[in-house]
Amino acid sequence: MPSVDVTEIIMNDETKELEYAYIIDPKVKAAIDQFDNECRLRRELAEARKNKNMTQVQLMELTGLTQQVISRIETNTDIRPSLKSLMIYANALGYELTLQPKA
């Protein structure tokens, strides 16, 4: 079966406008980059929990965070999780949140 390039199908007008704005508008680029970083942190937290073979319920019991808070952190449904919740989550898994210069 021949492969089909679906790039043009996927790249609708709104996507193209966003890509253009990302390239030319530093504020749009900063907002998208920040969102990407937030998503990466959430993915890394969820992966760390899974690598410890720990369920959300077990993490809840260990941290005192509710299972709902843990789930929202991991699935990006909590728009602004508190720094305290993120630190509690990370610390319970043996990690710490640190600040480092951009590459």
CORNORGI-V918705 format. One record per residue. N is the residue number from 1. SS is DSSP state (H for helix, E for strand, C for the rest). PSI is psi in whole degrees, -180 to 180 (none if undefined). Layout:
N_SS_PSI / N_SS_PSI
This chain:
1_C_128 / 2_C_147 / 3_C_152 / 4_C_130 / 5_C_112 / 6_C_10 / 7_H_-48 / 8_H_-32 / 9_H_-44 / 10_H_-37 / 11_C_78 / 12_C_178 / 13_H_-41 / 14_H_-40 / 15_H_-42 / 16_H_-40 / 17_H_-41 / 18_H_-42 / 19_H_-42 / 20_H_-45 / 21_H_-38 / 22_H_-40 / 23_H_-41 / 24_H_-21 / 25_C_110 / 26_H_-31 / 27_H_-41 / 28_H_-45 / 29_H_-45 / 30_H_-42 / 31_H_-43 / 32_H_-42 / 33_H_-40 / 34_H_-44 / 35_H_-43 / 36_H_-42 / 37_H_-41 / 38_H_-45 / 39_H_-40 / 40_H_-43 / 41_H_-44 / 42_H_-43 / 43_H_-43 / 44_H_-38 / 45_H_-47 / 46_H_-41 / 47_H_-39 / 48_H_-42 / 49_H_-46 / 50_H_-38 / 51_H_-25 / 52_C_6 / 53_C_43 / 54_C_137 / 55_C_166 / 56_H_-36 / 57_H_-41 / 58_H_-40 / 59_H_-38 / 60_H_-47 / 61_H_-34 / 62_H_-35 / 63_H_-27 / 64_C_-6 / 65_C_149 / 66_C_157 / 67_H_-32 / 68_H_-43 / 69_H_-45 / 70_H_-46 / 71_H_-43 / 72_H_-37 / 73_H_-47 / 74_H_-27 / 75_H_11 / 76_C_22 / 77_C_-12 / 78_C_107 / 79_C_-41 / 80_C_77 / 81_C_147 / 82_C_151 / 83_H_-38 / 84_H_-44 / 85_H_-42 / 86_H_-40 / 87_H_-42 / 88_H_-46 / 89_H_-54 / 90_H_-45 / 91_H_-38 / 92_H_-25 / 93_C_3 / 94_C_21 / 95_C_165 / 96_C_150 / 97_C_130 / 98_C_163 / 99_C_131 / 100_C_152 / 101_C_151 / 102_C_148 / 103_C_none
